[in-house]
Amino acid sequence: MPCFIDGCDIRLYFAWSLLDNFEWTTRYTKYFGLYYVDFDNDQVRSPKALAFWFHKVLKEDNR
């Protein structure tokens, strides 16, 4: 991520949602969770690329 390369002082990073979810204003049209939820297939959950990136960032010591 460029902010780490540029030396930005990031002390906190969090994901808005673990799973794709229902938003009152956009219903199920906007997906922003770490895991995709297939609402047409028994709500099967699949990790997105962001989930793998987030896992890597959490494992690294970026202090």
C-alpha positions as CSV (number, residue, x, y, z in Angstrom):
1,M,0.0,0.0,0.0
2,P,1.5,3.4,-1.0
3,C,0.9,5.0,2.4
4,F,3.3,2.4,4.0
5,I,5.9,3.0,1.4
6,D,5.7,6.7,1.8
7,G,6.1,6.4,5.5
8,C,2.7,7.7,6.6
9,D,2.0,7.4,10.3
10,I,-1.0,5.0,10.3
11,R,-1.9,3.8,13.8
12,L,-5.3,2.3,13.0
13,Y,-7.0,0.6,10.1
14,F,-10.3,-1.2,10.3
15,A,-12.7,-2.8,7.8
16,W,-16.2,-1.4,7.7
17,S,-17.8,-4.8,7.5
18,L,-16.6,-8.4,7.6
19,L,-19.4,-9.5,5.2
20,D,-21.3,-7.8,2.4
21,N,-24.4,-6.6,4.0
22,F,-27.7,-4.7,3.6
23,E,-27.5,-0.9,3.5
24,W,-30.8,1.0,3.9
25,T,-30.0,3.4,1.1
26,T,-28.5,1.1,-1.5
27,R,-30.1,-2.3,-0.5
28,Y,-27.8,-5.1,-1.8
29,T,-26.3,-3.1,-4.7
30,K,-23.1,-2.0,-3.0
31,Y,-20.7,-4.6,-1.7
32,F,-17.9,-3.5,0.6
33,G,-17.3,-6.4,3.1
34,L,-14.1,-8.4,3.3
35,Y,-16.1,-11.4,2.2
36,Y,-18.5,-11.6,-0.7
37,V,-21.9,-13.1,0.1
38,D,-23.7,-14.8,-2.7
39,F,-27.3,-14.0,-1.8
40,D,-28.6,-16.2,-4.6
41,N,-26.7,-19.3,-3.5
42,D,-27.5,-20.1,0.1
43,Q,-25.4,-17.0,1.2
44,V,-22.1,-18.8,0.4
45,R,-19.2,-16.6,1.5
46,S,-16.0,-16.1,-0.4
47,P,-13.0,-14.0,0.6
48,K,-12.2,-11.0,-1.6
49,A,-8.7,-9.9,-2.5
50,L,-9.1,-7.3,0.2
51,A,-9.5,-10.0,2.8
52,F,-6.1,-11.5,1.9
53,W,-4.5,-8.1,1.9
54,F,-6.0,-7.2,5.3
55,H,-4.8,-10.5,6.7
56,K,-1.3,-9.8,5.4
57,V,-1.3,-6.3,7.0
58,L,-2.4,-7.7,10.3
59,K,0.4,-10.2,10.4
60,E,3.1,-7.7,9.5
61,D,4.8,-5.6,12.1
62,N,4.6,-2.1,10.4
63,R,5.7,-0.1,13.5
